[in-house]
Amino acid sequence: MCGIAGIFHAETPKPVDPARVERMCDALIHRGPDGAGVWTAPGIGLGHRRLSIIDLEGSPQPMPSVDGRAVISFNGEIYNYRELRRELEQSGARFKTSGDTEVILAAWQRWGPDCLSRLNGMFAFAIYDLDKRSLFLARDRLGVKPLFLARLSDGSLAFGSELKGLLAHPLLRRRLNPQALDDYLTWGYVPDGRSILAGVEKLAAGHFMLLEHGQPISAPKRWWDISFEERVRGSEADLSAQLVHLMREAVQSRMVADVPLGAFLSGGVDSSSVVALMSEVSAEPVRTCSIAFDVAALDETSYAQTVAEKFGTDHEARTVGQDDFGAVDALVGMFDEPFADASALPTWRVCELAREKVTVALSGDGADEAFAGYRRQVFHHHEERVRSILPSGLREPVFGTLGRVWPKADWAPRPFRAKSTLLALAGGGEAGYARGLSVNTFEQRGALYDSGFASELQGYRGEDDLIALMRHAPARSGLDRAQYADLKFWLSGDILTKVDRTSMAVSLEAREPLLDHRLIEFAARLPEKMRVRGSTGKYLLKKCMERYLPSDILYRQKQGFVTPIADWLRGPLANSARAIASSSQLAQSGWFDRKHVADLAEAHIAGRSDNSRVLWQLLMLEKSMVQLGVSG
């Protein structure tokens, strides 16, 4: 795992200063502390920071091809590189190293952009072809590895694994993108396609760019998509066998490393399944780790211990105290952009724990998106059935009216928190899912904004991209569309961003076997009843793992990492919450209605309502803006 950076002059191949590329790479040293390199030619500069995982001594980057006609800077792992290497050797390719980087170069020279469909892995890379005088930028199917792009005033395109790499370039302007701010307040993160800074974007998952000197910078092209349009046939037993086979292959392929390897173990279905399959093929006890806060109701370590004992893993657990709020500033620095998923903190802590023993750790990320494991997906599945029965002309007067008058009761038992469900049922399925997934609805954001900033948005709504994505999804049902949205929007924007930044902050490579594209494509073809059965999501995944895991692991209610931010914002961070509306840089920005923000803070601190999610968003935004030095 590594960090990459570079500069490309599209129209005129001006010289690139190697020192400038080196400074961009130095900002990414945490991603690659084991080595560094810079390569330049007229109009192009490539840089690299290396975290050695495979072929520890033999694959320095940027790496030239054997014939010297192409150069690559690569971040990621290609799990089928040995098979590809044999195929390429049969067609005459020669290799100097034993790693996967050189295989990508040879694949590019043989197949061009079509090489991407042959790669099974996680990656973001840049290849400069000296014969074609072209730059090829590509990102993996699901967006496990990031790539930021910035078009600069001198006509160049700068790129890097993290925004902080681009910030090292003196021509990058630090100006807010208003639409990205609305995106952030909608979702808690800035999705692919934008960044918080105007003029900076992320190359979307499953996309590439092919750029040539003397030509305008072209738009990204999609090279992979997931389709829910087909349904696989077979008995439950046959489908279970196929699923276990695919999972086993995915796990085994990700256990190849020349450094110590282990796994995250939360005690949930997904990470426990990965550990079970790792234990099948590991000659030594699998190294596992878990973490929790010191709140009994939030502690899942007993479940992780049960799985560790069952498979005889070398397990270590650590408890993080409720007073870990002091680490917030360091957390903000990892993400550069504002990022409000509070589970980033325990994710960082478990990465720290893992890095004490291993350099590579396997995770269970991706199964919820692929197999319908989120409660919201199950709810949406059932809501769509209600919508199919009742005409829209009846739903709006009945459910809309009830939803508008129903009290917002976040404190109440779940069955009584019906406001969101009623409002979702009143509208279309896509809009309802967007409402349920958002942190702040369109109406709530409107109340937050200063009138001047609201006008600057010119009617932009963060929900609209997700709604359009669902409406045009290659899908057959509402459940398909919800999962498509989670795989294409939520996964890369939230989950994979969180894991990438927190693992790379401690120079740990995280691998996600349950995001193997063959497994994802199989899951998308499953009949709905194999994904959702009654109130149970991930039905087939749980059934096929019954031979490995006890029922209290498989069928207990999903919990996930929980951070006590509501308590922090009433206690040690209360003054910070108040400052958002009064003395902070955010308060002076002119973006927000200061009185409304102050009312939210005081109501939360007094315990009259739970406004922790939006206050946490604003606090993370404030700290990010200060670190970035952003102006409006």
N, C-alpha and C positions, 0 to 999 in steps of 0.2 A: 504494500500500500504506500502511496506516495502523494506528493503535491506537484502540480505542474503549473507552468506559467509561460506566457509568450506574447510577442508583438508581431503583427503582420501589417505591412503597408500594402494596401490593395491597389490603388491607382498608380502610384510611383514607387518603385522598389528602393526607397531611401535606406541608407545604412541604419542598422539598429545598434544602439549602444549596449554592449554586453553587460556593463555595470548596472544599467537600468533593469535588465532582465534578472540579474543576480539579486538586486534589492527586492524585486517582486517575489523571488523564490525564498529569500531569507525570511520574509514575513510568514512563510509556510513551513518553517523548520520543524515544527511539532509534527507535521505530517510525514516528514522524512528526515530523521536525525542521523541516518547512517551514511549519507553521501549526498553530493550536489554536483551539478554540471550545467553548463551553458553552451549553446551552439548558435552561431549566427552566420547568415549569408545575406547578400543584398535583398532588403525588403522583409527579412524574417529573422526572428530570434526565438529560440526555444530554451526553456529552463526546466530544471527538475530537482526535486528533493526526494531522496530515497529512504524508504523503510524496507530493509532487506527481509524477504520472506522465502523466496525460491532462488536458487543459483546465487548464493549469498555474495560470492566474490566476482562472478563472471558476467554480470549484466548491468554495467553502468549506463546511465542515461544523461542527456539525450543520446540515443543509439542510432548509428548509421546502419543501413542494410549492408549485406556482404559486398554488393557491387558499388556501394557508396552513393547510390542514386536517390535514396530516400532516407529521412531521419525522423525518429519518433520520440515523443515525450509522453509517457503513459502512466496513468494512475489506475490500479485495479488488479484483478486476477482473472486469467482465462483458464477455466477448469478443464477444458477439453484440448489444451494446447498440444499434448503429446499425440493425440489422434490426428490433429491437424498437421502437425509436423511430419508424421509418417506419410500422409497424403501428399503434402507439398514436396517431400523428398522424392517420392515416386515420379513426380513431374519435373524433377531436375533441380529443385531448390537446395541450396547449401546453407549450413548454419555454423556459426562460430561459438555460440553459447548453448546452454542447456535449459534456458528459461523460456517464459511465455512471451516476452516483449519482442524478441526477434521473429517469432512466429506471426505476430500481427503484421509486422513489416512485410514478410514474405507473402502473407495472405493478401495484403493490399496490392502488392506488385502483381500478383496473379489474377485477382478478381476485382480490383477496384472497390467502389462502395459496396458491392455485393458481398464483400468479405464479412460484413457485419452480421449477416444472417447465419454465418457459420460459427460465430463466436458464442460460446456458452460461458458467461461470466458477468462480472461487474466491472465497468470501465468508463473512463473518460480519457480521450487521448487526442493528440495533435500529430499528424504526419505531414511533413513537407516533402513534396516530390520535386526534385531538382530538374528532371526532364520536362515535366508538365508545368513547372513553375506554379504549383498549386498547393494550397493548404487544405487538409482534410481534418475537420473537427467532428468528433462523434461521442455520443453518450449512450450508455447501456439501455436495455429495453425498459426497465422499470425505474431508472433514476437512482440506483444505489450510490453511484459516484457523481459528484456535482461538477458543473463547469459554468463559470460566470464569464460574461462577455461585455465589453464596453467599447463603444465607438467614440473615438477621441477627436479633438479639434484639429489635429494634424492629419486627419484622414486615416489613421491607423485603427486596427482592431486589437485591443488588448484582451487577454483571456487568462483565467486562473482557476484553481480548484476552490478558492474561497475569495470572498469579497476583499479580505484584507490584503491579498496579493495585488489586486487592482488598485487598492488605496495607496500602495507604494509608488504608483506612477504619478508623476507631478502634474500631468494634464487632466487627471480625473477630477471632475467637479463634484462637490459634495452638496447636492441640491435634492430636496425631497421630491419624490414622485407621488403626487396626490392620490392617484388611483391605487398605488401600492399601499398607501396608508389606509384607504378604505378596505382593501383586501385584508390587510393585517387585522383591522378591527372586526372584520367579518369572521375570519377563520382562526386568528391567533398566530398566523405565519403569512409570509408573502409567497404565493404559489409560483410554480414554474412560469417562465415567460416574462416576469418582471423582477425587479428588486426594489428595495426601498429608495434607491438612488435613481434619479432621472438619468437616462442614457445608459443604464446598466440593465442587463437581462440575464436570465439563466437559460442555457440551451435546454430545451425540454427533453424529458426522458424519451428514448426511442427516436431521436432525431439526429441528423448530421448536417454539416455545412461544408460545401466544396467551393473554395474561393480561389480566384486566379488573379495574378497581377494584371493591371490594366482593365479590370472589370469592376463594376460596382459590387459592393458587398451584398450577396444574395441572401434571401430568406432561408431559414432552416427547412429541411425536408424530413418528413416522417419516414422512417424505415421499418418500424414495427408497430403493431397494434394488437390488442387482445379482442377476440370476438366471442360473444355469447350467443351467436345466431344458430349454432348447431347443437344437437343433443346426442350424447353418446348413449348407446343401448347396452343393456346387460343386467344381470341379476346383481343384487346387493353384494353377494359373495364375490362375484367376478370383478365388480368395480372396486371392492375393498382390496382384492389382491393386486389389481393394477395400481391402485393408489400407494400401497405399501412398497411395491417395486419402485415406483418413481421417487418416493421419499427416500428410500434406501440408497438409490443411485445418487440423488442430490446430496445427501449427507456424506457419502463416501468420497465423492469427487471434491468436496470441500475440506476434507481432512488431509490433503496433500500439502505439506509445508516442511521446510528445512529448519524450523524454529519451534519452540514449545507451543502446543495447541490445547485449547480447552473449550468450555461452553458456559454461557450464562444459564442459570437455572432458577426460575422464579417459582416453580411449583405449579405453574399453569399447564394447560394441555400442550401448547405448542413447544415451549422449551423442554418440557419433560419428554415429548415425543422425539425431539432431536437427540437428547441425551440417551434415550433408550436405543436408538438406532446407531449412535456412535459406539455405545458399549458392545454392540453385536460384533463389531469388527476391530475394536481396539485391543491390542495385546496387553496393554497396561490400563490401570484405572483411569477413567476420564477425569480430567481436572475440571471441577465445576465451582461456581461461586454464586452467591445470592446476597441481597441486601434488603433492609427494611428500616422504617422509622420506628422510634421507640414508643409507638402507640399500639396497644394490644389489638385494637379493632382493625388496624391496617397492616398487621404483621402476617406475612404469608410464609415466613421462613420454615415453619413446621412442615408445610407441604413440600417445600424444596428438600428438607431433610429426609422426608419419607422416600422421595424419589432417589436421593443420593444413596440412602441405605439399600434400597432395592437393587440398584445397579452397581453398588460398591465403588462409587466415585470418590475421588480425592476432593472432598468438599470443604469449602470455607464460607462461612456466613459472617456478615458484619452488620451491626446496627448503627444507623445514623441518628443522631439526636434531633429533637425538634428545633434546636437552636442553630441549625445549619444554614440559616438565612444569611449568615455572614459571607457565604460563598457566592451570593447572587452576582456581585460585580464581575467575578472571574467567569461565571457562567455566561453573562452578557458578552464578554470578550470573545468567547468561543464562536458565537453565532454571527457577530457583526451586525446583521439585520436584526430587528426586533423579533423575538421568538417567545411565545407565551405558553407553550406546553410545559406546565410545571413539573411533569414527570422527567424533564430533562435533567433535573438535579439528581434524583436517585439513579438515573441512567449513567450520568457521569461518575457517580460514586461506585457503581458496580463495575464500570470500565476501569477505574483506578484500582479496584481490588483485583480484577482479572490480570491487569498488567504487572502485578507483583510476581506472577508465576508464569504467564504465557505472553506470547506476542500476537497470537491469533485466537479469536473466540467466536464460536458459532452461536447464533441466536435463533429464536423462534419467530422472528418478525415475518409478516406476510400472510400467515394462515387466516387471520380474521378477514382480511380483504378478499382473499381468494375463495374461501369456503363459507362465507357469510357467518362469521363469528361475532360480529358486533350486534349488540342489542338493537341499535337503531335500524340495522338491516332487517332483522326479524320483524320489528314493528312496521317497517315500511312494507314488507311483504304482505302483512295482514291488512294494513291500511289500503293497499292497492286493491285488495279483494272487496273492501267496503266501497271504494270509489267505483269499482266495476258494477256494483249492484245499484247504487244510488246515482241518478243523473246530477250533473254539475249544477243545474238550476235549483235542485233541492239541497245539495250539500252546503252551498254558501249561506242561504238563509238560516239553516238549522245549525250547522257546526260553526259557521263564522260568527253568528250572534252569540252562541254559547262561549266560544273561545275568547271573544272580546270582553265579556263580562266575568269570565272565570278568573279568580284571583291567581296571581303568580305566587306559588307557594313552594319555593325551593326547599324549605325546611320540613315540609310535610312528607309522610310516607309516600312511596312511589305511586300507588294507585290513585292518590289524590292530586298528583301533579299533572293535571290533564290539559292545561292551557295550550301547550305546544302541540299536543296531539289533535285537539279540536281545531286549532287554526290550520294545521297541516291538512286535515281532512277536508277543510273548506275549499282548498285550492287544488291545483293540479299536483300530480305525484312528484314531479321534478322540483317545483317550488316548495312543496312540503318537505322534501328531503333536505333541500338547501336550508330551510328554516330550522330543521332539527339539528343539522350539523353545525350551524353557525354559532359563534360565541355571542354575537350581538346581531339582532335582526336589523333590517333596514330602518324600521321605526326607532329602534334604540340608538342606532348610530346617528340618526337625524337629530335626536335630542342631545347627543354629545357635542355635535359640531357647532362651532361659531358660524353665524350666517354667511360671513365672507368666505370661509373655507367651503361650506356647502355649495355656494355658487361656483366656486372654482372647480368642483367635481363635475359640473355640467350634466347632472343626471346620471353619472356613472354609479353602478351598483355592483358590489363585489360578488353578489349571488349569481349575476347573469352568466358569467363564464361557466359555472358549474351546471346551471340549468340548461344552457345550450349544449354542453358536453353530454348530459344525460339524454336530451331530446334527439341528438344525432348519434347516439351510441349504437354500435352493431349488436343489438340485443332483442330479445323476444318478450321480456316481461319487466315489471317494475323492479323485481329483485335483481334481475340482470343489470338494469340501469344503475341501481344503487351500488352494486359491486363494481361496475365499470367506473363509476365516479370515484369510488374509494381507491381503486387501483391506479387510476390515471391522475388523480388530483390530490387526494388526501395523503396517499402513501408517500409519494416523493416529496410533497411539500412539508409534511409534518414528521411522520415516523422515520423515514430514511434520513431526513435532514438531522433530526435529533440524534440518531445513532451515529451518523458519520461524524458530526462535529464533536460529540462527547468522546467517542473512541479515539479519533485522531488527535484530540487535545492531549491525550496521554500516550500517543504513538502506539495505539493498539489497532490491529486490523479486525474488524467485525465482518463475519460472513453470514449470509442469510440463505441457508439451503432451501427453505420453504418458498423462496422466490425464484427457484429454478424455472426458467420459462416453459419447459416441458410440463412441469407440474402445474403451473398457472394455467396453461392452455387446456390441460386435462380437466382441471377444476371448473373452467368456464363452460365446458360442455356437459357437465353433470346435470341431470334433471333436478328441478327445484326441490323435489322431495328428498334428494340425496344431500342437499345443502341445509334446508330448513324442514324440520319435522315438529309440528306443534310450536312450542316455545323454545325449542332447541335449535341453535345454529351449529354449524360445522358437523352436521349429523354423521356423514360418512367418515370423516376424519376421526371422530370419536369412536365410531363402531370398529373401524379397522385397528385402532390402538387398544382395544379392550384386551387383546392378548398380551399386551405389554404393561399397561398401567391400571392401577386400582380405580374403582368407580368414583371415589371421593376426589380424585385428581381430575377425572374426565368430566364429571357432571356437576361439580360445585359451581356456584355463581362466579362468573368472571369478575376479577377485581382489578388487577393491574397496579402499576405504581401510583401511589397517592402521596401528595405532598401537602402538609398542613398549612397552606397559604392563607386560608381564612383566619386561622388563629394568629398567624404572623401579622396579618394586616390589622388585627385588633390589638396586638401586643407590641412586639419590638419594631414592627414596620409601620405602626399607626402614624407616626409623624411623617414618614415618607409618603404615606397615602394622602395625608392632608396637604403636603407640599406640592403635590401634583397640580392642585387647583390654585395655589397661591404663589409660592416663591420659586418654583422649579423653572427650568428652561422651557419645559412643555407649557407651563402656564403663560409664558411670555410669547409663545409662538404665534398666537392668534388662530390656532386650529380648532380650539375647543371652547365650549361655553363653560367658563370657570365656575359659575354658580352651580350649574348642574353637576359638575364633577365634584365640587365641594359637598353638595348634598348627598351624593352617592357615598363619598368617603365617611361622612359623619353618620349616616344611617348604618353603614356597615360596622363602624367602630362601636357604635352604641348597641349593636346587636338587633336592630329593628329589621334588617334584611341582610341577605348574603349577596354582596356585590363583589366578592373576591375575584371572580374571573375577569371582569372588566377593569378593576383596580390593578390587578396583576398585569394585565395587558398594558395599561397606561404607565405603570412603573417600569416595565421592561422597555417600553418605547422611550421613556424619558432617559433611561440609562444608555440605551443604544444611541440616541441622538447626541448625547454628550460625548460618548466615545468616538462616534463617527465625525463629529463636528459639523452636523448637518444644519443647513439653513432652509427656510421655507421656500 
